[in-house]
Structures are given as C-alpha cells and as structure tokens.
Amino acid sequence: MRFRLLLNKVHQQPGFTLVEMVAGLAITGILLVGISNILFQFVTINANSSSGMTATKQVENTIDSIRRDALMAQKIIPDTVDASGFPLRFEWITWSNAEYIVTYTLNPDGHLVRTQSIDGQNASKVLALDISSIRMLDAGTYSGGKIELEVTSHPEDIRSVTEIRTFVIFPRPSQ
C-alpha cells in the first residue's frame, strides 16, 4: 500500500519530462538561428550602405570643390604630361588684386589634395581620402570652355563599393 502511494506521488509531481525538455531546446535553437540570421543581414546591409555613402560623399566633395574653383578661374591649366590632366591648376585675380593659384593633385595613396596659394602664401587641404582615379576627359585637347571630369572613389573598408561619376563644368566666360 505504501508503495502505491509512493508511486502515485511520483506520477503527480509537477515538472518537465526529458522529451519536453529536448523539444523546448530544439525550438529555442531554431529561434536563435533565425534571429542571428536577421541580425547578420542587418549588419551586412548597414555596412554596405555605409561604404556606399562614404564613396558617394568623397566624389561629391571633389566635384563641389573643383566646380567652385573652376567657376572662379580665369585660367584653367591641365597637366600636359599626364593623360589624366592632373595636377589640374586654376588661376585668377580678384577685384582686390589678390592672385589665387589652386592646384588639385591626386597622391598615390588616394588622397586628393587642394593646394591654394594666395599672393604666394600656400595652404594645402586633403579633400577626399579614397579617390582611386580622377581624370579630365579632354585633357589633351583642352583649349578652354567646358571641363569634363571623371572621378572614381573606392573606399578601403569591409565592403567593396566603387562610385564613378562623370561631370561637366562650364567655367565663367573669359573676358
């Protein structure tokens, strides 16, 4: 009799069986795998977007700066030795007779440098860090008028993203 009471107590104890525990662990594992895949996709998309934004911003900074100087320039002098036309030089004199000379140079490490000389006082500034190439499309035949440039940015980070833009600048008319 005591044995039956003991056996009934064992069957009435609350808790999980081994099968229920294994099933619970399997479901939890499947959910964790799904969640980790979603997080991985989110991080990957974010990294791709960030690389693309970096490349686009580098190209846009380059275009804006060159366009601003080309609109001010009275003389535009592309390099005749290098087929790319770079270093590219802009010269102008302001109403106050200040002489400006601005030169754009692409360093081998991908830094686009703008060197500005105002009445002989030089200052350099790195405009973009990841410019893999920049070229003046009509450098060999340039004789004034519009300037066509192609800028390529390829940031060196986790994702391989390249941004290539071709743009046209119409400098101010010569006087």
TIVO-322067 format. One record per residue: y, x, z of N, C-alpha, C in turn; residue in one letter. Coordinates in nm, 2 decimals, decimal comma, padded with zeros to 4 digits. Each point is the difference from the previous one (the first is absolute). Layout:
N
((Y X Z) (Y X Z) (Y X Z) A) ...
***
This chain:
175
((-00,12 00,08 00,00) (00,12 -00,08 00,00) (00,13 00,09 00,00) M) ((-00,01 00,09 00,08) (00,11 00,09 00,00) (00,02 00,07 -00,13) R) ((-00,11 00,03 -00,07) (00,01 00,07 -00,13) (00,07 -00,09 -00,10) F) ((-00,03 -00,13 00,00) (00,07 -00,10 -00,09) (00,14 -00,01 00,03) R) ((00,04 00,00 00,12) (00,14 -00,01 00,04) (00,08 00,13 -00,05) L) ((-00,07 00,11 00,01) (00,06 00,12 -00,04) (00,01 00,01 -00,15) L) ((-00,10 -00,05 -00,07) (00,00 -00,01 -00,15) (00,11 -00,09 -00,05) L) ((00,02 -00,12 00,06) (00,10 -00,09 -00,03) (00,14 00,06 00,02) N) ((00,02 00,08 00,10) (00,13 00,06 00,03) (00,03 00,10 -00,11) K) ((-00,10 00,08 -00,05) (00,02 00,10 -00,10) (00,04 -00,07 -00,13) V) ((-00,06 -00,11 -00,04) (00,04 -00,07 -00,12) (00,13 -00,07 00,01) H) ((00,05 -00,03 00,12) (00,13 -00,07 00,01) (00,12 00,09 00,02) Q) ((-00,03 00,13 00,01) (00,12 00,10 00,02) (00,08 00,00 -00,12) Q) ((00,14 00,00 00,02) (00,09 00,00 -00,12) (00,00 00,15 -00,05) P) ((00,03 00,01 -00,13) (00,01 00,14 -00,06) (-00,04 -00,01 -00,15) G) ((00,00 00,12 -00,06) (-00,03 00,01 -00,15) (-00,14 00,06 -00,01) F) ((-00,06 -00,05 -00,11) (-00,13 00,07 -00,03) (00,03 00,12 -00,09) T) ((-00,10 00,08 -00,02) (00,01 00,11 -00,09) (00,04 -00,04 -00,14) L) ((-00,06 -00,10 -00,05) (00,03 -00,05 -00,14) (00,15 -00,04 -00,01) V) ((00,05 -00,07 00,10) (00,14 -00,04 00,00) (00,09 00,12 00,01) E) ((-00,04 00,10 00,07) (00,09 00,12 00,01) (00,00 00,07 -00,13) M) ((-00,11 00,02 -00,07) (-00,01 00,07 -00,13) (00,08 -00,08 -00,10) V) ((-00,01 -00,13 00,00) (00,07 -00,09 -00,10) (00,15 00,02 00,03) A) ((00,04 00,00 00,12) (00,14 00,01 00,03) (00,06 00,14 -00,04) G) ((-00,08 00,11 00,02) (00,04 00,13 -00,04) (00,01 00,01 -00,15) L) ((-00,09 -00,07 -00,07) (00,00 00,01 -00,15) (00,13 -00,07 -00,05) A) ((00,03 -00,12 00,05) (00,12 -00,07 -00,04) (00,12 00,08 00,03) I) ((00,01 00,06 00,12) (00,12 00,08 00,04) (00,01 00,12 -00,10) T) ((-00,11 00,06 -00,03) (00,00 00,11 -00,10) (00,06 -00,04 -00,13) G) ((-00,05 -00,11 -00,05) (00,04 -00,05 -00,14) (00,15 -00,03 00,01) I) ((00,05 -00,06 00,11) (00,14 -00,03 00,01) (00,09 00,13 00,01) L) ((-00,05 00,10 00,07) (00,07 00,13 00,01) (00,01 00,07 -00,13) L) ((-00,11 00,00 -00,08) (00,00 00,06 -00,13) (00,10 -00,07 -00,09) V) ((00,01 -00,13 00,00) (00,09 -00,08 -00,08) (00,15 00,03 00,04) G) ((00,02 00,01 00,13) (00,14 00,03 00,05) (00,04 00,14 -00,04) I) ((-00,09 00,09 00,01) (00,03 00,14 -00,03) (00,03 00,02 -00,15) S) ((-00,07 -00,07 -00,09) (00,02 00,00 -00,14) (00,14 -00,06 -00,03) N) ((00,04 -00,10 00,07) (00,13 -00,06 -00,02) (00,11 00,10 00,04) I) ((-00,02 00,06 00,11) (00,10 00,10 00,05) (00,01 00,12 -00,10) L) ((-00,11 00,05 -00,05) (-00,01 00,11 -00,09) (00,08 -00,04 -00,13) F) ((-00,02 -00,12 -00,05) (00,07 -00,04 -00,12) (00,15 -00,01 00,03) Q) ((00,04 -00,05 00,11) (00,14 -00,01 00,04) (00,07 00,14 00,00) F) ((-00,07 00,10 00,06) (00,05 00,13 00,01) (00,01 00,07 -00,14) V) ((-00,10 -00,03 -00,08) (00,00 00,06 -00,14) (00,11 -00,06 -00,08) T) ((00,02 -00,13 00,01) (00,11 -00,06 -00,08) (00,13 00,05 00,05) I) ((00,02 00,01 00,13) (00,12 00,05 00,06) (00,03 00,14 -00,05) N) ((-00,10 00,09 00,00) (00,02 00,14 -00,05) (00,04 00,00 -00,14) A) ((-00,07 -00,08 -00,09) (00,03 00,00 -00,14) (00,15 -00,05 -00,02) N) ((00,03 -00,10 00,07) (00,14 -00,05 -00,01) (00,10 00,10 00,04) S) ((-00,03 00,07 00,11) (00,10 00,10 00,05) (00,01 00,12 -00,10) S) ((-00,11 00,04 -00,06) (00,01 00,11 -00,10) (00,08 -00,05 -00,12) S) ((-00,03 -00,12 -00,04) (00,08 -00,05 -00,12) (00,15 -00,01 00,03) G) ((00,03 -00,05 00,12) (00,14 -00,01 00,04) (00,07 00,14 00,00) M) ((-00,07 00,09 00,05) (00,05 00,14 00,01) (00,03 00,05 -00,14) T) ((-00,09 -00,01 -00,09) (00,02 00,04 -00,14) (00,11 -00,07 -00,06) A) ((00,01 -00,13 00,01) (00,11 -00,08 -00,06) (00,13 00,04 00,06) T) ((00,01 00,02 00,13) (00,13 00,04 00,06) (00,04 00,14 -00,04) K) ((-00,09 00,09 -00,02) (00,04 00,14 -00,05) (00,06 -00,01 -00,14) Q) ((-00,07 -00,08 -00,09) (00,05 -00,01 -00,13) (00,14 -00,07 00,00) V) ((00,02 -00,11 00,07) (00,12 -00,07 00,01) (00,12 00,08 00,05) E) ((-00,03 00,08 00,11) (00,10 00,10 00,05) (00,05 00,09 -00,11) N) ((-00,10 00,06 -00,07) (00,03 00,09 -00,11) (00,09 -00,06 -00,11) T) ((-00,04 -00,12 -00,04) (00,07 -00,07 -00,11) (00,14 -00,03 00,05) I) ((00,02 -00,05 00,12) (00,13 -00,04 00,05) (00,09 00,12 00,00) D) ((-00,04 00,11 00,05) (00,08 00,12 00,02) (00,04 00,06 -00,14) S) ((-00,10 00,01 -00,09) (00,03 00,05 -00,13) (00,10 -00,09 -00,08) I) ((-00,03 -00,13 00,01) (00,09 -00,10 -00,07) (00,14 00,01 00,06) R) ((00,02 00,01 00,13) (00,14 00,01 00,06) (00,07 00,13 -00,06) R) ((-00,07 00,11 00,00) (00,07 00,12 -00,05) (00,02 00,00 -00,15) D) ((-00,09 -00,06 -00,07) (00,02 -00,01 -00,15) (00,12 -00,09 -00,03) A) ((00,02 -00,10 00,08) (00,12 -00,09 -00,03) (00,13 00,07 00,04) L) ((00,00 00,10 00,08) (00,12 00,08 00,04) (00,02 00,11 -00,10) M) ((-00,10 00,05 -00,06) (00,00 00,13 -00,07) (00,09 -00,01 -00,13) A) ((00,07 00,11 -00,02) (00,07 00,02 -00,13) (-00,08 00,08 -00,09) Q) ((-00,09 00,08 00,05) (-00,09 00,09 -00,07) (-00,14 -00,02 00,06) K) ((-00,10 -00,02 -00,09) (-00,14 -00,01 00,04) (-00,07 00,12 -00,08) I) ((-00,06 00,09 00,08) (-00,06 00,12 -00,06) (-00,15 00,01 00,04) I) ((-00,09 -00,04 -00,09) (-00,14 00,02 00,03) (-00,04 00,14 -00,02) P) ((-00,11 00,05 00,06) (-00,05 00,13 -00,01) (-00,06 00,01 -00,14) D) ((00,04 00,11 -00,08) (-00,05 00,01 -00,13) (-00,13 00,09 -00,01) T) ((-00,03 00,07 00,11) (-00,12 00,08 00,01) (-00,13 -00,09 00,02) V) ((00,01 -00,08 00,10) (-00,11 -00,09 00,04) (00,01 -00,13 -00,08) D) ((-00,12 -00,04 -00,06) (00,00 -00,12 -00,08) (00,03 -00,13 00,08) A) ((-00,01 00,01 00,14) (00,03 -00,12 00,08) (00,15 -00,02 00,01) S) ((00,08 00,10 -00,03) (00,14 -00,02 00,02) (00,05 00,03 00,14) G) ((-00,09 00,04 00,08) (00,04 00,03 00,14) (-00,01 00,15 00,03) F) ((00,09 00,05 00,07) (00,11 -00,06 00,08) (00,10 -00,07 -00,09) P) ((00,04 -00,11 00,05) (00,10 -00,09 -00,07) (00,13 00,02 00,07) L) ((00,11 00,02 -00,07) (00,13 00,03 00,06) (00,10 -00,10 -00,05) R) ((00,08 -00,05 00,10) (00,11 -00,09 -00,03) (00,13 00,07 00,05) F) ((00,11 -00,01 -00,08) (00,13 00,06 00,04) (00,11 -00,11 -00,02) E) ((00,09 00,00 00,09) (00,12 -00,08 -00,01) (00,12 00,05 00,08) W) ((00,12 -00,04 -00,03) (00,12 00,03 00,08) (00,06 -00,13 00,04) I) ((00,03 -00,01 00,13) (00,06 -00,12 00,05) (00,15 00,00 -00,03) T) ((00,06 -00,12 00,04) (00,15 -00,01 -00,02) (00,07 00,10 00,09) W) ((-00,06 00,04 00,11) (00,07 00,10 00,08) (-00,04 00,14 -00,04) S) ((-00,05 00,02 -00,12) (-00,04 00,13 -00,05) (-00,11 00,07 00,07) N) ((-00,08 -00,07 00,07) (-00,12 00,06 00,07) (-00,11 00,01 -00,11) A) ((-00,06 00,12 -00,01) (-00,10 00,02 -00,10) (-00,14 -00,02 00,06) E) ((-00,07 -00,10 -00,05) (-00,14 -00,03 00,05) (-00,10 00,05 -00,10) Y) ((-00,10 00,07 00,05) (-00,12 00,04 -00,08) (-00,12 -00,04 00,08) I) ((-00,08 -00,09 -00,06) (-00,12 -00,05 00,07) (-00,12 00,04 -00,09) V) ((-00,10 00,06 00,07) (-00,12 00,05 -00,07) (-00,12 -00,06 00,06) T) ((-00,09 -00,06 -00,08) (-00,13 -00,05 00,05) (-00,11 00,09 -00,04) Y) ((-00,08 00,04 00,10) (-00,11 00,10 -00,02) (-00,13 -00,06 00,06) T) ((-00,11 00,01 -00,07) (-00,13 -00,04 00,05) (-00,07 00,13 00,04) L) ((-00,02 00,02 00,13) (-00,08 00,11 00,05) (-00,14 -00,01 -00,02) N) ((-00,08 00,11 -00,01) (-00,14 -00,01 -00,02) (-00,08 -00,08 00,11) P) ((00,06 -00,01 00,12) (-00,07 -00,08 00,10) (00,03 -00,15 -00,01) D) ((00,07 -00,04 -00,10) (00,02 -00,15 -00,02) (00,13 -00,05 00,06) G) ((00,09 00,09 00,05) (00,12 -00,04 00,06) (00,11 00,00 -00,11) H) ((00,07 -00,11 -00,01) (00,11 -00,01 -00,10) (00,12 00,03 00,09) L) ((00,08 00,10 -00,04) (00,11 00,05 00,07) (00,13 -00,03 -00,08) V) ((00,10 -00,05 00,07) (00,13 -00,02 -00,06) (00,09 00,10 00,06) R) ((00,06 00,09 -00,08) (00,09 00,10 00,05) (00,14 -00,04 -00,05) T) ((00,09 -00,01 00,09) (00,14 -00,04 -00,04) (00,10 00,11 00,04) Q) ((00,08 00,03 -00,10) (00,11 00,10 00,02) (00,13 -00,07 -00,02) S) ((00,09 00,00 00,11) (00,13 -00,06 -00,02) (00,10 00,12 00,02) I) ((00,06 00,03 -00,10) (00,10 00,12 00,00) (-00,07 00,12 00,05) D) ((-00,12 00,03 -00,03) (-00,07 00,12 00,04) (-00,08 -00,01 00,13) G) ((00,02 -00,11 00,08) (-00,07 -00,02 00,12) (-00,13 -00,07 -00,02) Q) ((-00,12 00,07 00,02) (-00,13 -00,06 -00,04) (-00,06 -00,07 00,12) N) ((-00,08 -00,10 -00,03) (-00,08 -00,08 00,09) (-00,12 -00,05 -00,07) A) ((-00,12 00,02 00,06) (-00,12 -00,05 -00,06) (-00,07 -00,11 00,08) S) ((-00,07 -00,09 -00,06) (-00,06 -00,11 00,07) (-00,13 -00,03 -00,08) K) ((-00,11 -00,02 00,08) (-00,12 -00,04 -00,06) (00,00 -00,16 -00,01) V) ((-00,01 -00,04 -00,13) (00,01 -00,15 -00,02) (-00,14 -00,07 00,01) L) ((-00,10 00,07 -00,05) (-00,13 -00,06 00,00) (-00,11 00,11 00,02) A) ((-00,11 -00,04 00,07) (-00,10 00,10 00,04) (-00,12 00,00 -00,09) L) ((-00,03 -00,10 -00,06) (-00,13 -00,01 -00,08) (00,02 -00,03 -00,14) D) ((00,09 00,07 -00,07) (00,02 -00,02 -00,14) (-00,09 00,10 -00,07) I) ((-00,10 -00,05 -00,08) (-00,09 00,09 -00,06) (00,06 00,05 -00,14) S) ((00,08 -00,08 -00,06) (00,07 00,04 -00,12) (00,12 -00,08 -00,03) S) ((00,10 00,06 -00,06) (00,12 -00,07 -00,05) (00,04 00,07 -00,13) I) ((00,03 -00,08 -00,09) (00,04 00,06 -00,13) (00,09 -00,09 -00,07) R) ((00,09 00,07 -00,08) (00,10 -00,07 -00,08) (-00,07 -00,02 -00,14) M) ((-00,02 -00,12 -00,04) (-00,08 -00,02 -00,12) (00,07 00,05 -00,13) L) ((00,13 00,01 00,00) (00,07 00,05 -00,12) (00,07 00,13 00,03) D) ((-00,06 00,09 00,09) (00,07 00,12 00,04) (00,03 00,10 -00,11) A) ((-00,10 00,01 -00,09) (00,02 00,10 -00,11) (00,11 -00,04 -00,10) G) ((00,02 -00,13 -00,01) (00,09 -00,05 -00,10) (00,13 -00,07 00,06) T) ((00,02 00,02 00,13) (00,11 -00,07 00,06) (00,13 00,05 -00,05) Y) ((00,09 -00,09 -00,04) (00,13 00,04 -00,05) (00,11 -00,10 00,06) S) ((-00,04 -00,06 00,11) (00,10 -00,10 00,06) (-00,06 -00,14 -00,01) G) ((00,06 -00,09 00,06) (-00,05 -00,14 00,00) (-00,10 -00,02 00,10) G) ((-00,09 -00,09 -00,02) (-00,10 -00,05 00,10) (-00,09 00,11 00,03) K) ((-00,05 -00,01 00,13) (-00,10 00,09 00,05) (-00,13 -00,08 00,03) I) ((-00,11 00,05 -00,05) (-00,13 -00,06 00,04) (-00,08 00,09 00,09) E) ((-00,03 -00,05 00,11) (-00,08 00,09 00,10) (-00,13 -00,07 00,04) L) ((-00,10 00,08 00,02) (-00,13 -00,05 00,05) (-00,03 00,07 00,13) E) ((-00,02 -00,08 00,11) (-00,02 00,05 00,13) (-00,14 -00,04 00,04) V) ((-00,08 00,09 00,05) (-00,14 -00,02 00,05) (00,00 00,04 00,15) T) ((-00,05 -00,09 00,09) (-00,02 00,03 00,14) (-00,14 -00,02 00,03) S) ((-00,06 00,10 00,07) (-00,14 -00,01 00,04) (-00,01 00,05 00,15) H) ((00,02 -00,09 00,10) (00,00 00,05 00,14) (-00,14 00,05 00,03) P) ((00,00 00,11 00,08) (-00,13 00,06 00,04) (-00,03 -00,06 00,14) E) ((-00,07 -00,11 00,00) (-00,05 -00,05 00,13) (-00,14 -00,06 -00,02) D) ((-00,04 -00,09 00,08) (-00,13 -00,05 00,00) (-00,04 -00,06 -00,13) I) ((00,08 -00,08 -00,06) (-00,03 -00,08 -00,12) (00,07 00,07 -00,12) R) ((-00,06 00,00 -00,12) (00,05 00,05 -00,12) (00,08 -00,10 -00,07) S) ((00,13 00,00 00,01) (00,09 -00,09 -00,07) (00,10 00,08 -00,08) V) ((00,02 -00,04 -00,13) (00,10 00,06 -00,08) (00,10 -00,10 -00,05) T) ((00,13 00,03 00,00) (00,10 -00,09 -00,05) (00,08 00,08 -00,11) E) ((00,00 -00,06 -00,12) (00,07 00,06 -00,11) (00,10 -00,10 -00,05) I) ((00,13 00,05 -00,01) (00,10 -00,09 -00,05) (00,08 00,08 -00,11) R) ((00,03 -00,07 -00,10) (00,09 00,05 -00,11) (00,13 -00,08 00,01) T) ((00,11 00,06 00,00) (00,13 -00,07 00,01) (00,10 00,06 -00,09) F) ((00,10 -00,07 -00,04) (00,11 00,04 -00,09) (00,13 -00,01 00,08) V) ((00,08 00,10 -00,02) (00,13 00,01 00,07) (00,11 00,01 -00,12) I) ((00,10 -00,08 00,01) (00,11 00,00 -00,10) (00,12 00,06 00,08) F) ((00,02 00,13 -00,02) (00,11 00,07 00,07) (00,14 -00,06 -00,04) P) ((00,10 00,03 00,07) (00,13 -00,05 -00,03) (00,04 00,06 -00,14) R) ((00,08 -00,07 -00,08) (00,04 00,05 -00,13) (00,09 00,12 00,02) P) ((-00,02 00,10 -00,09) (00,09 00,12 00,00) (00,14 -00,04 -00,04) S) ((00,10 00,07 00,05) (00,14 -00,04 -00,02) (00,05 00,08 -00,12) Q) 
***
